[in-house]
Amino acid sequence: MYHTTRMSLKDGIGLTCVTTKQSKTSCLSAMLALPLGAEGRSKSALLPYVLRSSSRAYPGHQAVAAQLDNLYGARLEPIVRKRGEAQLVGFVADVIDERFAMPGEGSLFAGTAQLLSALLLEPDRFEAGTVAREAEQLCARIASLPDDKRSWAVRRMYQHMCAQEAYSAVELGDIDAVRAVSPEALEMHYQSVIQTAPLELFYCGSLPAETVAQQLREAMQAFPERNALICPQFDAPRASQGTALREVTEEEPVAQGKLTIGLRTGITAFDDDYPAMVLFNACFGGTTSSRLFRTVREQLSLCYYASSQTDKLKGVMAVSSGIENQSEPKARAEILHQLEEMQDGMTVDEVEAARRSVTASLRAMQDSPLSLENFYQTQAAAGLTETLDELIARIQTVTAEDVTRAARRAVPDTVYFLKGAGA
């Protein structure tokens, strides 16, 4: 069993605390939420990597590593995420839970919180060599994005589909902009972010919420008072039926073509219909009992894989499939045909199968502190207070008619085909 507590530590600093004894590890994270389309996106992406390398209390990688060793080999990693039209930057720490610490060695949680605070609030000099090194490593991460062709095809599809929206931006930044960041510019940007970005803290472990809040207040007491927060805005344009499909084909030397179809639903986690959209996605391509898996992949053998996924803060859906180049017309037609069939009506049996699968997946998250961290930090970034249990409860009340209604909100917008060159 676990209990979720949500509280405000001070203006602009929120805390979500999941108290549980189901895991041998605990998790602590700190995320700053920024508008994805902001001019300083590349600087923001670079910040956690530079901050992770050194602080006044722990000057240099070796000092940080030594402190992590003192915390029973804890891990503390810089994080950059894209959630809707928000860019989340910060740190996630994974440490042995307090119950398993040796007596008399101090609090593992307090030590982790102190280290996280030192890296976030007491940076060492923004030294030119460090900034240059971390910038080149970040550029390498950006340059490697096309290596995973499946996720790259989805990213490229959204870049075309949302070309005039902040959602098209790469959360890691742009290579030229990252390389152009100077130590002085990065330090100025850091000061601006600390003064204006909402900070969300998350803890999952066995400590009571009151203890966690007290120790985090102490650890974050150096955080400045903020009176002018800049919060991300979440835009979910709804497409109109009958809108002409945007079609894009690009070629790369890949053995397997990637067909990706982007749809606008206009349904986000802010909406009453969101649980129905969760089940529609599961029925369409989110599970191994879905229409795309059973029909397009298994029965018709048109795809090597076929699945769908949604962004709950943007109101969009991506159908992702791997195909032979010559199968593109048939695969596209069948995917859209399955969507039309579902919009004509969903059966009770397929909705119930989806409900069981989704419910099992959500409950499995309760056994993983890092999965809970991801869920609750996404919720917090958007100002959503719904807990995992509350979402599960809402999913239980969804009917087949609700799912059909959600399906009818899914409007195909963009067809992107990453074609194998020379095939």
Rosetta blueprint (number, residue, H / E / L):
1 M L
2 Y E
3 H E
4 T E
5 T E
6 R E
7 M E
8 S E
9 L E
10 K E
11 D L
12 G L
13 I E
14 G E
15 L E
16 T E
17 C E
18 V E
19 T E
20 T E
21 K L
22 Q L
23 S L
24 K L
25 T E
26 S E
27 C E
28 L E
29 S E
30 A E
31 M E
32 L E
33 A E
34 L E
35 P E
36 L L
37 G L
38 A L
39 E L
40 G L
41 R H
42 S H
43 K H
44 S H
45 A H
46 L H
47 L H
48 P H
49 Y H
50 V H
51 L H
52 R H
53 S H
54 S L
55 S E
56 R L
57 A L
58 Y L
59 P L
60 G L
61 H H
62 Q H
63 A H
64 V H
65 A H
66 A H
67 Q H
68 L H
69 D H
70 N H
71 L L
72 Y L
73 G L
74 A L
75 R E
76 L E
77 E E
78 P E
79 I E
80 V E
81 R E
82 K E
83 R E
84 G L
85 E L
86 A E
87 Q E
88 L E
89 V E
90 G E
91 F E
92 V E
93 A E
94 D E
95 V E
96 I E
97 D L
98 E H
99 R H
100 F H
101 A L
102 M L
103 P L
104 G L
105 E L
106 G L
107 S L
108 L H
109 F H
110 A H
111 G H
112 T H
113 A H
114 Q H
115 L H
116 L H
117 S H
118 A H
119 L H
120 L H
121 L H
122 E L
123 P E
124 D L
125 R L
126 F L
127 E L
128 A H
129 G H
130 T H
131 V H
132 A H
133 R H
134 E H
135 A H
136 E H
137 Q H
138 L H
139 C H
140 A H
141 R H
142 I H
143 A H
144 S L
145 L H
146 P H
147 D H
148 D L
149 K H
150 R H
151 S H
152 W H
153 A H
154 V H
155 R H
156 R H
157 M H
158 Y H
159 Q H
160 H H
161 M H
162 C L
163 A L
164 Q L
165 E L
166 A H
167 Y H
168 S H
169 A L
170 V L
171 E L
172 L L
173 G L
174 D L
175 I H
176 D H
177 A H
178 V H
179 R H
180 A L
181 V L
182 S L
183 P H
184 E H
185 A H
186 L H
187 E H
188 M H
189 H H
190 Y H
191 Q H
192 S H
193 V H
194 I H
195 Q H
196 T H
197 A L
198 P L
199 L E
200 E E
201 L E
202 F E
203 Y E
204 C E
205 G E
206 S L
207 L L
208 P L
209 A H
210 E H
211 T H
212 V H
213 A H
214 Q H
215 Q H
216 L H
217 R H
218 E H
219 A H
220 M L
221 Q L
222 A L
223 F L
224 P L
225 E L
226 R L
227 N L
228 A L
229 L L
230 I L
231 C L
232 P L
233 Q L
234 F L
235 D L
236 A L
237 P L
238 R L
239 A L
240 S L
241 Q L
242 G L
243 T L
244 A L
245 L L
246 R E
247 E E
248 V E
249 T E
250 E E
251 E E
252 E E
253 P L
254 V L
255 A L
256 Q L
257 G E
258 K E
259 L E
260 T E
261 I E
262 G E
263 L E
264 R E
265 T L
266 G L
267 I L
268 T L
269 A L
270 F L
271 D L
272 D L
273 D L
274 Y H
275 P H
276 A H
277 M H
278 V H
279 L H
280 F H
281 N H
282 A H
283 C H
284 F H
285 G H
286 G H
287 T L
288 T L
289 S L
290 S L
291 R H
292 L H
293 F H
294 R H
295 T H
296 V H
297 R H
298 E H
299 Q H
300 L L
301 S L
302 L L
303 C L
304 Y L
305 Y E
306 A E
307 S E
308 S E
309 Q E
310 T E
311 D E
312 K L
313 L L
314 K L
315 G L
316 V E
317 M E
318 A E
319 V E
320 S E
321 S E
322 G E
323 I E
324 E L
325 N H
326 Q H
327 S H
328 E H
329 P H
330 K H
331 A H
332 R H
333 A H
334 E H
335 I H
336 L H
337 H H
338 Q H
339 L H
340 E H
341 E H
342 M H
343 Q H
344 D H
345 G L
346 M L
347 T L
348 V H
349 D H
350 E H
351 V H
352 E H
353 A H
354 A H
355 R H
356 R H
357 S H
358 V H
359 T H
360 A H
361 S H
362 L H
363 R H
364 A H
365 M H
366 Q H
367 D H
368 S L
369 P H
370 L H
371 S H
372 L H
373 E H
374 N H
375 F H
376 Y H
377 Q H
378 T H
379 Q H
380 A H
381 A H
382 A L
383 G L
384 L L
385 T L
386 E L
387 T L
388 L H
389 D H
390 E H
391 L H
392 I H
393 A H
394 R H
395 I H
396 Q H
397 T L
398 V L
399 T L
400 A H
401 E H
402 D H
403 V H
404 T H
405 R H
406 A H
407 A H
408 R L
409 R L
410 A L
411 V E
412 P E
413 D E
414 T E
415 V E
416 Y E
417 F E
418 L E
419 K E
420 G E
421 A L
422 G L
423 A L
